Amino acid sequence: MGMCAPDIPTALRQAFFARVVAWQRQHGRHDLPWQGTRDPYRVWLSEIMLQQTQVRTVLAYYGRFVQRFPTVHALANASLDEVLALWSGLGYYSRARHLHACAQAVVAQHGGRFPASAEALATLPGIGASTAAAIAAFCFGQRCSILDGNVRRVLSRVLADASDPARASAQKALWAAAQALVPPDATPDDMAAYTQGLMDLGATVCTRSRPRCDACPVAALCAGRASGDPTAWPRRAPRAARRTVSWCLPLYLRADGAWWLQRRPARGIWAGLWAPPVLAAIEALTAWLQDQPGVQADWPAALTHALTHRDLRLQPVVCHLPTRPGSVSAPSAPGVEPDRGVWCSPSEALALGLPAPIRLWFQSLASGSRTSISR
């Protein structure tokens, strides 16, 4: 049976917020580079990076991003390829595209200033309800609760909420419960500590498989702990079956060392990034190579790359074309889409937004061939 906001016990409603605030101030995380600021740009950037990504991974990217794009105006004025190149390896690349679009919207629609309310923030590209609430609470002291994946787990256990997380009604009820736990007299400083405290609890104490209930400030209020098995919550939605996708990646090389790359479609795997042509069947390439005696093909070892719900098996093939140096035309070869592609030097390729496994491959190829090449 699902738990709605009016069902919250009075003792929980009165104590939960205060205990989380006090715990965060004494035991929470205080040394992350995006903490200690009320700059909406930096808070927003960290929130987007932290979506479905662990803190230790984000730490390696956040500093470089802020150094290259210190303000929302700098990010808005950058090219999408610059943003994708700096994002390469962080995954979930739609976040980078939305990040760029959001920066442009903030500049164009709000004069470079982020709106101060969660409702207005949620209208911007790529900012969902929980991210909007985090920015509003951290930067503007708005009395609103976040509800990201970690916080959803904390509240589901505290409330022993057994409703189906896939149902919109269950999500709406949990949002109402989260908001009901925020007292009407919460101060901006308390809201910042509470919001960070919820994040810290989910990340460091109320973890998915091994919750440390002995270290939890709300353990005495938690219905999940009282049941004897807090890991029974939240109820898990059925996982999609994991499958393997096999791709062949022919990298066509011009006689002067230029590479042919194509921008991936706007939807799907590696959307909007640059890569060699992608072939679902290797037979198309092998048949073409048999009819092209002037093309020398090298077959490096296959690569594997794990995505959220599938594994990629990638077979790179380096195809040395007898194309005259300086040719601007696209190669007549399998998978080539002339309107999507461009010839570029290895160094130019590495400056583009590339998928992580492609970047590693290209770095090994380009280690001794960084030359300037005419397109």
C-alpha positions in Angstrom: 0.0 0.0 0.0 1.4 3.4 -1.0 2.1 6.1 1.5 0.6 9.6 0.8 1.7 12.8 2.5 -1.2 12.9 5.0 -0.2 9.4 6.2 3.1 10.6 7.6 3.3 10.0 11.3 3.4 13.2 13.4 6.7 12.3 15.1 8.4 11.7 11.7 7.0 15.0 10.3 8.3 16.9 13.4 11.8 15.3 13.7 13.0 14.3 10.2 14.1 17.6 8.9 15.9 18.7 12.0 17.8 15.5 12.4 19.0 15.5 8.8 20.1 19.1 9.1 22.0 18.5 12.3 23.6 15.3 11.0 24.7 17.0 7.7 26.4 19.8 9.6 28.4 17.4 11.8 28.9 14.3 9.6 28.0 15.2 6.0 30.2 16.0 3.1 31.8 19.5 3.1 34.8 19.3 0.8 33.2 18.8 -2.6 34.3 21.6 -5.1 30.7 22.7 -5.8 29.8 23.1 -2.1 30.1 26.4 -0.3 28.6 28.4 -3.1 25.2 29.8 -4.0 26.2 30.4 -7.6 23.3 28.8 -9.5 25.6 28.1 -12.5 28.0 26.0 -10.5 25.3 24.2 -8.5 23.4 23.5 -11.8 26.5 22.2 -13.5 27.3 19.8 -10.6 23.7 18.6 -10.4 23.6 17.7 -14.1 27.0 15.9 -13.9 25.9 14.0 -10.8 22.8 12.5 -12.5 23.4 8.7 -12.7 27.1 9.3 -12.2 29.2 8.8 -9.0 30.9 11.7 -7.3 34.4 10.3 -7.8 33.8 10.3 -11.6 32.4 13.8 -11.6 35.3 15.2 -9.7 37.6 14.6 -12.6 35.3 16.6 -15.0 33.9 19.4 -12.9 37.1 21.3 -12.4 38.0 21.2 -16.1 34.5 22.3 -17.1 34.5 25.3 -14.8 38.0 26.3 -15.9 37.0 26.1 -19.6 33.5 27.6 -19.1 33.6 29.7 -15.9 30.2 31.4 -16.5 26.9 30.5 -18.1 27.8 33.1 -20.9 31.0 31.2 -21.7 29.2 27.9 -22.0 26.4 29.4 -24.1 28.9 30.9 -26.5 30.8 27.7 -27.0 30.1 25.3 -29.8 28.3 22.0 -29.1 31.4 20.1 -30.2 33.5 21.9 -27.6 31.1 20.9 -24.9 30.8 17.3 -26.1 34.6 17.0 -26.4 35.0 18.1 -22.8 32.2 15.8 -21.7 33.6 12.7 -23.5 33.8 9.8 -21.1 31.3 11.1 -18.7 28.5 9.2 -20.5 24.8 10.0 -20.9 25.6 12.5 -23.6 22.1 13.9 -23.8 23.0 15.7 -20.6 25.8 17.6 -22.4 23.5 18.6 -25.2 20.8 19.8 -22.7 23.5 21.6 -20.7 24.5 23.6 -23.8 20.9 24.3 -24.7 20.0 25.3 -21.2 23.0 27.8 -21.0 21.8 29.4 -24.2 18.2 29.6 -22.9 19.4 31.2 -19.6 21.3 33.8 -21.6 18.7 34.4 -24.3 15.6 34.3 -22.1 16.8 35.4 -18.7 19.8 37.7 -19.4 22.3 35.2 -18.1 20.6 34.9 -14.6 19.0 31.6 -13.5 15.4 32.0 -12.4 15.0 31.9 -8.6 12.0 29.5 -8.4 11.9 25.7 -8.9 8.9 26.1 -11.1 10.7 28.5 -13.5 13.9 26.5 -13.4 12.0 23.3 -14.4 11.0 25.0 -17.7 14.6 25.1 -18.9 16.1 22.4 -21.1 17.4 19.3 -19.2 16.4 20.6 -15.8 13.9 18.1 -14.1 11.9 18.7 -11.0 14.5 17.4 -8.6 17.4 19.3 -10.1 15.2 22.5 -10.2 14.4 22.0 -6.5 18.1 21.5 -5.6 19.1 24.7 -7.3 16.2 26.6 -5.8 17.0 25.3 -2.3 20.8 25.6 -2.4 21.0 29.0 -4.2 17.7 30.8 -3.3 16.6 29.2 -0.1 13.3 28.1 -1.5 11.4 25.7 0.7 11.2 22.7 -1.6 12.4 19.1 -1.4 14.5 17.2 -3.9 13.7 13.7 -5.0 16.5 12.2 -7.0 17.3 8.4 -7.0 19.2 8.5 -3.7 16.6 10.5 -1.9 13.8 8.3 -3.3 15.5 5.3 -1.7 15.9 7.1 1.7 12.2 8.2 1.8 10.9 4.8 0.5 12.7 3.1 3.4 11.7 5.6 6.0 8.1 5.4 5.0 8.2 1.7 4.0 6.5 2.8 0.8 5.7 -0.4 -1.1 4.0 1.3 -4.1 5.1 0.6 -7.6 7.8 3.1 -8.5 6.9 2.9 -12.2 3.4 4.3 -11.6 3.0 8.0 -11.9 0.6 8.1 -8.9 3.3 6.5 -6.7 5.9 9.1 -7.8 3.4 11.9 -7.2 2.6 10.6 -3.7 6.3 10.3 -2.8 6.9 13.9 -4.0 4.0 15.0 -1.8 5.5 13.2 1.2 9.0 14.7 0.5 7.5 18.2 0.5 5.4 17.5 3.6 8.6 16.8 5.6 9.9 20.3 5.0 8.7 22.6 7.8 7.1 25.9 6.8 9.6 27.9 8.8 12.8 26.4 7.2 15.5 29.0 6.8 17.7 29.3 3.6 20.7 28.0 5.5 18.6 25.1 6.9 17.3 24.3 3.4 20.9 24.1 2.0 22.0 21.8 4.8 18.9 19.6 4.5 19.2 19.3 0.7 22.8 18.3 1.0 22.0 16.1 3.9 19.5 14.1 1.9 22.0 13.6 -0.8 24.7 12.6 1.7 22.5 10.1 3.4 21.6 8.3 0.2 25.2 8.3 -1.1 27.0 7.3 2.1 24.7 5.8 4.6 21.4 4.6 3.2 23.1 2.8 0.3 21.4 0.3 -2.0 22.6 -3.0 -0.7 24.4 -2.3 2.6 22.6 0.5 4.5 24.5 1.6 7.6 21.5 2.0 9.9 23.7 2.4 12.9 25.1 5.6 11.5 21.7 7.0 10.2 20.3 10.1 12.0 16.7 9.0 11.3 17.1 5.3 12.1 14.7 5.5 15.0 12.0 7.0 12.7 12.5 4.5 9.8 9.8 2.0 9.2 12.0 0.1 6.8 14.6 -0.5 9.6 11.9 -1.4 12.0 10.8 -4.2 9.6 14.2 -5.9 9.9 15.0 -5.6 6.2 15.4 -2.0 5.0 16.7 -3.3 1.6 13.2 -4.5 0.7 12.6 -0.8 -0.2 12.3 0.8 -2.6 10.3 -1.7 -4.6 12.4 -2.5 -7.7 10.9 -2.1 -11.1 11.6 -5.0 -13.5 14.9 -4.6 -15.3 15.1 -4.7 -19.0 16.9 -7.7 -20.3 20.6 -7.0 -21.0 21.8 -7.7 -24.5 24.9 -7.3 -26.6 25.0 -5.2 -29.8 27.8 -5.8 -32.3 29.1 -3.0 -34.5 31.8 -2.8 -37.1 33.6 0.6 -37.2 35.5 1.2 -40.5 37.8 4.2 -40.1 38.6 5.4 -43.6 42.0 7.0 -44.0 43.0 9.2 -46.9 46.4 9.0 -48.4 47.6 12.0 -46.4 46.4 10.5 -43.1 43.0 12.3 -42.9 40.2 10.4 -41.2 36.6 10.3 -42.3 34.2 10.9 -39.4 30.5 11.3 -39.2 28.2 12.9 -36.6 25.8 10.3 -35.1 22.1 10.8 -35.4 20.3 13.0 -32.8 18.8 10.0 -31.1 20.1 6.6 -30.1 23.5 5.4 -28.9 26.2 8.1 -29.0 23.6 10.7 -30.2 25.2 13.8 -31.6 28.8 12.6 -31.2 31.4 12.0 -33.9 32.5 8.5 -34.9 33.5 6.4 -37.9 30.6 5.0 -39.9 28.7 2.3 -37.9 27.9 -1.0 -39.6 25.5 -3.4 -37.9 26.8 -6.3 -40.1 30.5 -6.8 -40.8 29.7 -8.7 -44.0 29.0 -5.5 -45.9 32.5 -4.3 -45.2 34.3 -7.6 -46.0 32.4 -7.9 -49.3 33.4 -4.4 -50.2 37.0 -5.0 -49.3 37.1 -8.0 -51.6 36.3 -5.8 -54.5 38.8 -3.1 -53.5 42.3 -4.5 -54.1 43.8 -1.0 -53.6 42.5 -0.7 -50.0 44.6 -2.0 -47.2 42.6 -3.0 -44.1 44.0 -3.4 -40.6 41.9 -5.2 -38.0 42.7 -4.2 -34.4 41.4 -6.3 -31.5 37.6 -5.9 -30.8 36.6 -3.5 -28.0 33.8 -3.9 -25.5 31.9 -1.1 -23.9 29.2 -1.3 -21.3 26.1 0.9 -21.5 23.2 1.0 -19.1 21.1 -1.8 -20.5 23.4 -3.3 -23.1 26.9 -4.1 -24.0 28.6 -2.9 -27.2 31.0 -5.2 -29.0 33.0 -3.0 -31.4 35.2 -4.2 -34.2 37.5 -1.4 -35.4 38.8 -1.7 -39.0 41.4 0.8 -40.3 40.9 1.1 -44.1 43.8 2.9 -45.9 42.3 4.4 -49.1 44.2 5.2 -52.2 42.4 8.6 -52.2 44.4 11.5 -53.5 45.6 13.9 -50.7 43.4 16.9 -50.2 40.3 15.4 -51.7 37.2 16.8 -50.1 34.7 14.3 -51.3 33.4 11.5 -49.1 34.8 8.0 -49.7 32.5 5.7 -51.6 32.5 3.0 -49.0 30.1 1.1 -46.7 28.3 3.2 -44.1 29.4 6.6 -45.4 26.9 9.4 -45.2 28.4 12.4 -47.1 26.0 14.9 -45.6 27.0 13.9 -42.0 30.7 13.6 -42.4 34.0 15.4 -42.8 37.7 14.7 -43.3 39.9 15.7 -40.4 43.3 15.3 -39.0 43.9 13.1 -36.0 44.4 16.2 -33.8 41.2 17.8 -35.2 39.3 14.5 -34.5 40.5 14.4 -30.9 39.1 17.9 -30.4 35.6 16.7 -31.3 33.0 15.1 -29.1 33.9 11.4 -29.3 32.4 8.4 -27.4 34.9 7.2 -24.8 35.9 3.9 -26.5 36.4 5.8 -29.8 38.6 8.4 -28.1 40.8 5.7 -26.6 41.2 4.1 -30.0 41.9 7.3 -31.7 44.5 8.4 -29.1 46.5 5.2 -29.7 46.3 5.8 -33.5 47.2 9.4 -33.3 50.1 9.1 -31.0 52.7 9.5 -33.8 50.6 11.2 -36.5 49.5 14.7 -35.4 49.7 16.6 -38.6 47.8 19.5 -40.2 45.6 18.2 -43.0 43.6 20.1 -45.6 39.9 19.3 -45.6 
